[in-house]
Amino acid sequence: MDLNEIKTQAAATTEELVIRAGLKKGQTVVVGCSTSEVLGSRIGSDSSPEAAAALVEGILSVLEPRGIYLAAQCCEHLNRAIVTVPAAVPFTQRVNVVPQPKAGGSFASEYYKRLPDPVVVEEIKADAGMDIGFTLIGMHLRAVAVPLRLENDAIGEAKVLAARTRPKFIGGVRAVYDENML
């Protein structure tokens, strides 16, 4: 797999997610990623720091200029902990772990290495998310997740599932809702 192609696909998929989810500055996107799946192998069997670097570069090329935070989900060996920047989780308790390709995953490990002040937390409630290769990001999305069908639904050999979130509806038959929050 061509690493430039992976970077290009990651950027295109992220761009589509940002637009379709209506993301704004200060919001957070959680990304779970199996580099093994991107390269056409079974999840957890062929971790690739090189593919992770291409993915992180592609995703950040879209998010950073917009002021949108990335939250990189670790693998199940670290209980799907989150790597992010301090500003994304100002009031959340940090945990002490340094993700590695075989304990945390290549994607989260690569993002951790790139950050000047990485933070690892047990959970986050993100505004939107991308699941690259069936990594199960649902636990890190806000309460009401809305699936998004993306045209860019694959990166390498991995399927991409995406979601945005919306506030819960409360009230009964007389309730009026803000259409801008849907």
TIVOFI-703645 format. One record per residue: x, y, z of N, C-alpha, C in turn. Coordinates in steps of 0.001 Angstrom, whole numbers, plus 500000, padded with zeros to 6 digits. Example, Ala and Ser with C-alpha at 12.3 -4.5 7.8 and 13.67 -1.06 7.14 Angstrom:
513190494310507800512300495500507800513200496700507800 512850497750507080513670498940507140512900500030507870 
END
This chain:
500845498813500000500000500000500000500885501242500000 500550502169499161501267503430499015500918504366500184 501917504769500952501688505618502126501119506980501753 501503507520500602500920508791500155499430508638499868 499055507485499329497635507225499061496852507118500372 497440506475501371496797506376502686496591507774503264 497599508614503188497497509984503695496405510760502956 496370510627501641495363511310500831493961510824501174 493782509519501308492470508965501660492045509406503055 492984509432504001492667509860505366492219511317505377 492893512158504621492516513568504549491140513741503911 490872513038502825489583513150502135488441512673503026 488640511575503727487609511041504610487357511991505776 488424512546506336488292513493507447487591514758506990 487945515254505825487297516449505260485789516217505123 485422515062504587484001514759504429483303514683505784 483935514047506759483357513961508104483131515349508704 484143516200508634484053517553509200482886518315508574 482753518233507277481674518953506577480315518351506918 480193517041506792478895516381507021478437516487508466 479387516499509411479032516603510835478879518056511272 479267519004510423479163520418510789480065520790511956 481258520217511994482157520454513126482716521867513118 482927522372514336483434523732514522484672523728515411 485354524844515404486540525031516240486220524668517693 487143523924518309486993523540519704486287522206519910 485735521632518842485097520334518975486128519219518802 485705517988519094486622516851519111486127515726518217 487077515122517489486813513934516676487617512784517267 486932511703517621487623510506518083487865509613516873 489076509073516797489426508159515705490012506890516306 489385505787515968489938504478516266490446503922514953 491634503321514971492223502914513706493055501654513852 492801500718512976493635499522512862494496499657511620 495793499879511819496683499942510658496768498579509987 496566497516510754496544496172510159495437496082509114 494239496547509463493111496513508538493366497409507331 493977498576507561494295499479506451495193498776505438 496103497959505940497042497255505069496495495923504546 495246495587504897494627494383504368494789493149505220 495252493309506451495400492172507368494298492228508425 494234491182509219493253491113510301493670492061511430 492708492737512044492961493679513126493908493072514170 494916493841514564495859493415515585496968492496515126 497047492222513828498023491227513371499208491798512602 499117493058512146500156493599511264500324495099511498 500547495475512744500649496886513124501745497588512337 501456498800511859502408499509511017502587500968511456 503708501280512100503976502671512456504043503589511229 504498503064510098504587503877508878503191504250508370 502294503288508351500913503579507943500263504526508945 500543504333510224499998505220511260500446506660511032 501711506849510695502228508198510444501485508850509284 501248508094508218500521508638507069499090508997507455 498443508150508234497076508412508681496996509654509565 497897509746510534497902510902511439498123512186510644 499070512172509720499338513363508902498115513771508096 497462512798507461496281513109506658495147513674507491 494886513068508627493794513516509496494091514896510073 495303515081510585495648516377511183495698517501510149 495986517178508896496029518219507860494660518871507682 493612518177508070492248518706507986491815519320509321 492097518638510421491602519084511725492338520300512290 493661520269512252494435521350512888494119522741512348 494059522955511037493756524308510558492387524826511005 491491523927511329490140524304511757490017524413513277 491067524079514001491012524129515459490156523025516064 490059521894515360489302520738515846490297519751516448 489965519239517631490871518335518340490731516901517854 491855516195517796491879514766517528492006514028518851 491203512999519024491308512087520157491564510707519558 492768510189519730493147508899519146492876507787520153 492036506843519742491681505740520620492750504655520583 493182504238521759494109503111521876493342501811521671 494073500724521518493441499417521339492967498859522679 492380497685522643491800497101523852492832496754524910 494107496621524535495147496320525526495350497466526502 494927498673526122494941499822527033493514500279527326 492579499333527246491175499600527556490586500732526724 491073500887525504490594501910524575490737503328525140 491818503534525886492126504874526401492287505842525232 492324507126525530492363508186524524493637509005524656 494294509261523522495438510167523444494939511460522813 495207512582523465494781513867522913495648514991523476 495204516213523248495896517399523750495201517885525011 495918518555525914495306519015527162494055519879526969 494042520725525952492894521618525739491605520860525434 491703519647524921490512518864524592489863518246525825 490620518116526895490122517465528119490583518231529364 490206519510529476490762520341530558490408519884531968 489310519160532145488878518780533490488866517277533716 489490516532532814489489515079532896490770514587533553 490638513588534394491796513008535074492642512212534091 493929512490534103494867511776533240495203510415533819 495628509510532936496173508225533365497626508164532905 498398507297533517499818507207533224500108505965532389 500247506185531088500623505118530174501180505764528906 502125505100528299502679505547527020502332504474525993 501417504766525070501027503757524080502211503296523227 502177502021522900503176501384522046502431500670520918 503099500383519797502393499719518691501656498433519088 502201497642519978501551496385520366500762496506521674 500734497672522266499939497917523484499437499354523414 498394499525522663497837500853522427497544501049520957 498358500422520124498182500504518682499100501518518037 499423501277516780500342502164516056499779503568515881 498467503684515625497865504997515392497968505874516640 497517505373517780497583506146519027499035506405519427 499911505425519210501337505593519543501975506695518714 501654506725517433502204507745516541501717509132516945 500435509254517232499896510556517639500540511002518954 500684510097519907501322510401521197502732510961520972 503508510305520098504897510735519835504961512128519232 503962512507518441503972513799517741503602514975518632 502912514711519718502416515804520555503491516323521497 503598517656521638504566518204522580504181517935524034 502884517832524314502394517590525675501210516631525604 501460515348525291500344514410525137499653514124526464 498368513876526373497555513515527522496864512200527184 496845511276528135496077510048527977495008510042529062 493764509807528628492629509749529541491858508454529280 491050508061530262490288506825530099489109506978529163 488547508181529097487376508356528246487226509800527815 486438509962526775486111511280526246484704511166525667 484043512251525492482726512275524836482865513196523627 483243512614522507483556513373521299482298513789520543 482463514813519728481374515361518919481142514570517641 482149513860517187482054513040515981483175512011516038 483104511036515139484149510028515160484269509254513864 485446508662513706485731507769512582486287506469513143 485737505394512671486195504065513043486807503457511792 488124503358511780488849502853510621489250501405510910 488520500466510327488863499064510515488166498396511686 486959498811512029486132498150513042486783498108514425 487138499269514936487814499379516233486872499745517379 485600499987517098484576500225518113484804501510518918 484474502643518327484669503944518978483449504430519750 482336503711519686481077504187520249481149504632521691 481986503991522500482083504355523911482642505760524117 483223506356523078483819507679523210483044508776522480 481805508479522102480949509485521474479918509981522481 479424511196522274478347511715523119477143510785523036 476179510996523917475077510057524122474248509748522871 473989510708521998473158510422520837474025510483519583 474451509313519125475281509208517927474384509031516709 474719509746515649473970509675514401474922509140513327 474652507963512767475552507408511750475624508315510521 476799508396509941477003509129508690477492508151507630 476831508140506503477303507334505374478221508220504542 479489507904504570480470508684503831480693508091502451 480900508957501470481311508469500154482723507907500227 483584508574501003484947508094501243484874507105502406 484458505870502130484187504917503198485258503835503348 486442504099502809487554503166502978488867503936502976 489790503444503789491171503933503761492026502688503617 492755502614502532493455501373502226492413500284502082 492618499181502774491686498053502733490662498097503862 490733499100504726489845499178505893488570499938505585 487451499408506040486188500124505966486195501227507015 485549502345506681485442503467507607483973503681507944 483677503681509232482355504013509740482478505364510428 481460506207510287481541507544510876480232507898511564 480330508822512499479151509295513205479370510728513658 478267511430513794478258512725514464477370512540515683 477312513534516536476414513448517678475482514644517680 474416514527518425473488515636518598473015515627520042 472538516777520538471998516801521903470755515910522008 470501515409523203469302514616523451468072515500523316 466988514905522844465691515582522868465074515320524242 464534516351524863463805516156526108462457516833525969 461536516463526788460211517065526731459217516120526126 458027516618525901456950515804525367456373516429524122 455088516222523912454434516665522690454437518185522524 454607518939523601454611520398523507456016520983523362 457023520132523405458406520615523317458699521174521913 459520522198521892459986522796520639461500522639520611 462042522258519470463463521982519384464166522978518473 465442523240518764466271524145517978466790523384516757 466305523756515586466685523070514338468192523126514079 468878524136514586470327524265514367471118523218515124 470502522574516111471206521579516913470954520147516433 470174519999515370469870518673514867471014518184514020 
END
